[in-house]
Structures are given as structure tokens and as C-alpha cells.
Amino acid sequence: MTDDASGAEWRGDVPERPGDVPKRRGDVPEVHDRWLLVSVAGVLSFVAMLDMNIVNVALADISEGLGVSSATAQWAVLGYQLPVVALLLPVGHWLDDMSVRPALLAATAGFGLCGALAAASPWAFWLIAARIGQGACGAVLFVLMPVLAVRSVRPELRGRAMSVPATLGPLGAVVGPAVGGLLLDHLCWRWIFLVKIPLCLVALAVVWRAMPRGGRLRGPDRRSLVDTALVATGVTILLLSLTLGSDAPAWLALVLVAVPPLWWWLRGPGGRPVTGLLRAAGLLRVHGAVLALAVGFAAMHYVVALRLQRDEDVSATTTGLTVLAFPLGMGLAGPLGGRLADRYGARPVAVTGAALTATGLLLLVLPGDGWSPPEVAWRLVLAGIGMGLTGGPTQALVMGAAPPGRAATVGSTVQLARSLGFTLGPALATAAWRLTGPDGGARTGLALAATAACLAVPLLALPARGPANLPGSATDAAPAAPR
């Protein structure tokens, strides 16, 4: 599947309003619906998010296999998570003026190669270095996936396309521990790093054949390197404080150390265009909703699993099956959310989904002492359906409002908001649990998760102010019916 304009640099220009006829801009070919590329975006989103959690279950085996302490083994997880989140904003700025194809090929190949190097690790230092490299490639994938999906279809199909990576990505995060457990039970910890390589190879083959050739990778300039150092330093310290603070609250003091580099970046030539872009495009509220929903999802996932095993004496297998009710609902509703967004508009569908998620989480606060797995599971299904309805439309709202040439920056900011929410949720739930004690800790943590989800509803419901809401915008209005 190659484009009819072979050799042209594919930037996926799309018309600004539903119903417009795609135009050729210079040497850019017309847009055709490439659902195979949308599928690649979904698969790579799944793979990149899977790696966020799949290694957690293997830390004890890695510690024993490499003869290192559990604290050192923990860096097999942190070595991936930290560069993924810390590099999102610099990578987004870097990719704005670059062709998608060469960046995607390089990131996917690097991700798979670093996975193979991690699996072959003879020493802990080797493993950590491979995971850091994999995290850097993962940051590129996280930024490119929504860009690839939104540029592969016409605007009237944007919601359907965005629902693919928006659904498969979080599903990867949820099923990661289950997949890792199966691999550990039947093989060894090294297979946790190898299991994703076949998917990377398939993605490479599809991208190589389906995307028109053209463009090349360019290195960042000196200004970009300074911005990268500031953002990466601040975000890394922030994530470390939140992650380590779950076990030792004293680590939360590191948040103060993260403020100066992030402040310098925000006030400098690197940060001002990003904040100005979000304000001008009317995206700050949507980013707040993404952050709030991620906090609610992550806090709920942490508290439910902990309470079922610790307070209700439910087995690990039953707990895992119960928690899987959430991704089940999410997976079922994700494609529906995209279709509804294309028919009725992204905003009303996103608001409805956020309200369902908030309702499901609020119902988790009510059962009191009656916490049997079936009672928990149907509430998780409801919350998961809401999250599935919200994911694609929210991504469509964000990417649809991105100005020309700034899609990668907008994609990086929304991914950063979601990643920070996933990290902040368990940290806040742990703090709430400790403040209220073992008796009311679970209910307080769930109340926190429900409150965060409830906050997302008005943030999505209030129309954004900015160019995204000008008459004829595809962001809020229901797109024209497909011809």
C-alpha cells in the first residue's frame, strides 16, 4: 500500500471543516483513509503502555536473576517510565517540523532493539541503560500515535480513528501485570521484554509499505537541547518524588526541587509558545479533564486491588479477574465512542462518558462492607464504559484543535497530562489511605478517585474559548454525515 505520490513527504494535511474536499498542498498528496495506519497507531500505543506496568510483576525475579537488590531492580521500571514522561514535551516540539514516517520507523525500531538488549542483559547496568533507551523511543511513540491516527483519515472520521489508540493504550497499561504474570509462570523474566518485539516488527513492515517515502530525521538545535535539559530535569524530579513518596512521604519534599527548572522553561522561549498555544486553541480545560480522569482511573485501580486482597481476603487471581472488568467495559465502549463522536460531535460524547465514569466510581464508595467481587465488578464495568466513551472523543477534541504544524506539540501535552495523572493517582490515594487509617482508607481513596472524575465533567462540558470554537470548527459541532 503505497501512495500515488511516491516519494512525496507525507504530512497528512486534512481539511479544517467536515465536508471539505481534501486538497493537495505543494507536494503533499491528498488524504485517503488509511485504517491500516490507524491500527498501527493503536498497536504501538498498546505496546508502549504495556511496558509501563508489565515489568512490575517481574522485579523479584530480575533481582534474583541479576543478583541485585530490589531497589536496583526497581530501576527496570523507572528507567522506562521517567524518560517517557520527561521527554514528551521536548519530543513534541522536535517532531512538529519533521516527517512522521522516518521518526516513526526510527522510534519503533529503537523500541524493539532496546527490548532485545534488555532481555539479553547480563548485568543490572546493562538492563537499566536499555530501559532508558526504550523509554526515550517510547516518548516518541506516545507523541506520534495520536498524530498518526488523526492524519490517516478524513475529519468526519476523526473520532473513530482517535478511539483506536485512545482505547488500546490504557488497555495495555491495565493488562500489563496479567500478561507479565503469565509469562513468569510459564517462561522467565527475560520474555517480558521480548513479547513486544513481534508487534514492533509488524508495525515496521506496515509503516514501511503503507506510508509514502520522504523526509529525514533532523537533530535538535542548541536551544532545544537546553529546553530538553530543563524539562527533563524538572519532570524527572517530580515523578521521582511522587513515585517514592508513596512509600516514604519525606520524598515528596523533592517537588520543591522540581519547581525551578520547570519555571525557567515555562518563562523561557521554549515554554511560552506551548502555554500560549494551549490558551489560544482553548485546550487548557480539556487537558485538565484528561489529567483528572487519569488521576481517578489510577487511584481507583490502586485502591480496589489493595482493598480486595488486604481487607476482603480475596485471592490474587480473583482480584485480577475483578479488576479486568474495567478494561472489559472500556474495550467494548471505545469503538462506540468514536462512532458516536463522528455522528453527534466529540464534546457531548466525551461529557457523557466522563459522567458515566464518575457515576461508576461514586457507586464504588457506597457498598460499605459489602465488597464482594461481583458487586465491585459491575461498577467497574460501568466506569470502564464511561472511560471508553471518553477516550476517543477527548483525543479528537484535542487533536482537532491543533493548529497546522503543531500537532506533535499538542499530542505531547495531552500525553503528559495523562501520564502525570497515572502517577499522581496512586500517590494521592496512598496519602489519603494513610491520613484516614486502615478502617476508612479505602473509602477515602475511592472518594478521591470519584471526585477527580466528577471534576472532569464540567471541564469537558464548558465550551473552550479560542479558534477551536470558531464557526465551522470540527471540534464541538457534529460532523457532517459521511458521504
Order of alpha helices (4+ residues) and beta strands (2+ residues): alpha-alpha-alpha-alpha-alpha-alpha-alpha-alpha-alpha-alpha-alpha-alpha-alpha-alpha-alpha-alpha-alpha-alpha-alpha
